[in-house]
Amino acid sequence: MKRVDDWITELYHKEHMTDNVLDLYGHKVDNIHNVVDSFVYENIKLNNKELSIFLGSNNITKEIVCDIIKNYGLNYTECVYNPSLIKIST
């Protein structure tokens, strides 16, 4: 039997993660770390090679996301045509 936390996480992921893309627009800064960490971790487990994260317009969000990516030892690039988009190579 699934725990309520697992069910909520699964539902949340279905709403906010599409394949290898995560959109953080509208998320509270307090939740960013957990959301991004889960997204990166799950995609590494699935052996996905390229991920995209839309940051929104908050510089704090960008710092949090970049720190998490670095902690996983992954490389990322900021898109020139869309500064709120980060591409990650696993």
C-alpha positions in Angstrom: 0.0 0.0 0.0 1.3 3.4 -0.9 2.0 6.0 1.7 0.2 9.4 1.3 3.5 11.1 0.8 4.4 8.8 -2.1 1.0 9.3 -3.7 1.3 13.1 -3.4 4.8 13.0 -4.9 3.7 10.8 -7.7 0.7 13.1 -8.5 2.9 16.2 -8.3 5.4 14.7 -10.7 2.7 13.9 -13.2 1.5 17.5 -13.1 4.8 19.3 -13.2 7.3 17.0 -15.0 6.9 16.0 -18.6 9.5 13.5 -19.7 12.8 15.3 -19.2 11.4 18.8 -18.7 10.6 20.6 -15.4 8.9 23.9 -15.3 9.5 25.8 -12.0 7.4 28.8 -12.9 5.1 29.7 -10.0 6.8 27.4 -7.5 7.6 28.9 -4.1 11.3 29.2 -3.4 11.0 27.0 -0.3 9.9 24.0 -2.5 12.5 24.4 -5.3 15.2 22.4 -3.7 13.1 19.3 -3.2 11.4 19.5 -6.5 14.6 19.9 -8.5 16.5 17.3 -6.5 13.7 14.7 -7.1 13.5 15.6 -10.8 17.3 15.2 -11.3 17.5 12.0 -9.2 14.5 10.3 -11.0 15.9 11.2 -14.4 19.3 9.8 -13.5 17.7 6.6 -12.3 15.9 6.4 -15.7 19.2 7.0 -17.5 17.9 10.0 -19.3 20.8 11.8 -20.9 19.4 15.4 -21.4 17.1 17.4 -19.1 15.6 20.8 -19.3 14.5 23.1 -16.4 12.5 26.3 -16.9 13.5 28.6 -14.0 11.0 31.4 -14.1 12.4 34.9 -13.3 13.8 34.5 -9.8 17.6 34.6 -9.5 17.4 32.7 -6.2 15.8 29.8 -8.0 18.6 29.8 -10.6 21.2 29.6 -7.8 19.4 26.7 -6.1 19.0 24.8 -9.3 22.7 25.3 -10.4 23.9 24.2 -6.9 21.9 21.0 -7.1 23.2 20.3 -10.6 26.8 20.8 -9.5 26.2 18.6 -6.4 25.2 15.7 -8.8 28.4 16.4 -10.8 26.4 17.2 -13.9 27.1 19.8 -16.6 24.6 22.4 -17.7 24.3 25.2 -20.1 22.1 28.3 -20.1 20.2 28.8 -23.3 21.1 32.0 -25.1 17.7 32.4 -26.7 15.9 31.8 -23.4 17.8 32.8 -20.2 15.3 31.1 -18.0 16.0 27.7 -19.5 18.8 25.4 -18.4 19.8 22.3 -20.3 21.5 19.5 -18.3 23.6 16.7 -19.6 23.7 13.5 -17.4 
